[in-house]
Structure formats: C-alpha cells, structure tokens
Amino acid sequence: MHRRWAWLLAGALVAAPALAQNGVTEIWKCRDAEGRWTYTNDKHEAERKKCEVVTRQINIAPAPPRAAPAAPPPAAAAARPNGFPRETATERAKRADSSREILEKELATEEASLAKARQELAAQEEVRYGNERNYARVLERLQPYKDKVETHEKNIEALKRELNKLR
C-alpha cells in the first residue's frame, strides 16, 4: 500500500511543474559559445545554458463557439413582438442609395487628390537640386510623392470595387 502512495506522490511531483506551466509561455535569450544570441522556449535548454527570460505570457484558450439559435417555426415568425426591428425593401433601397452616394463623393475626392498628387510629383521631378548629383538622392526625395500617388490609386480602386458591389 505504501508503494502505491509513493508512486502517486512521485507522479504528482513530476506532473506539478507541467500543470503549472501549462498556460504559460516563456521565451529565453541565450548567448552561444561564438557570442551569437539565440532564443528558445525550451526550459531545460535555457536552464542548462543559463539564459535570461525575455518574455513570459499566459496563454488563454478562446471560448468555444456558441451554438446558433434555432430558426423559429414559420408560425412564430409571423407573430413577432411589437417594436421588433424589421427592414422593408424601401428602407433597404434607401440605405443602398445613401451608401452609393457617400462612396461616389469619396471617389470624387480621391480622384481630385490623385490629380493634385500627380501634379506635385511632376513638379518635383522637374526640379534638381545642387546636392543631388547622385541620382539615388533624387529618387529618395521623390519617393514620398510616388507613395502618395500610389496610395490614392489604391484608394480609388477600392472605392470602385465597393461601388460595383452595390450595383
């Protein structure tokens, strides 16, 4: 009988650190023999190399997905409680028109911004400063203007995609 308790106690002592560390992730920073830094999450390796803890975080599992509510029977759908929000076809069309109008305004604004950004880029491409003998400096100076043009072009593409979804 004492042997059985001894085995249970030994098993509990071995399992306790694993249970305690179950939800914790630790990352250690170690220096190898050649002076390079390495990172590990292996506790035994970190203890052997005398590493320092860089981060320690607790991992929490996400909640299980909730079951979808069952659809009400057709008779119950007709008997909805008062004040239950219900959208009619005209309200839906009105909302779609409003969305389309907003997107069209945004598109017009983006197209105007793109035209202005292209003008600024063209103006900057014509200028060459004395300290820009190296063409890499010219490209470095022009890059923000090119980025601005590219951003406006991407915004216009996205707005056009959204408008096509509404049609």
Beta strands, then each sheet from edge to edge (+ up, - down):
strand 1: 24-31
strand 2: 37-40
strand 3: 52-58
sheet 1: 2+ 1- 3+
end
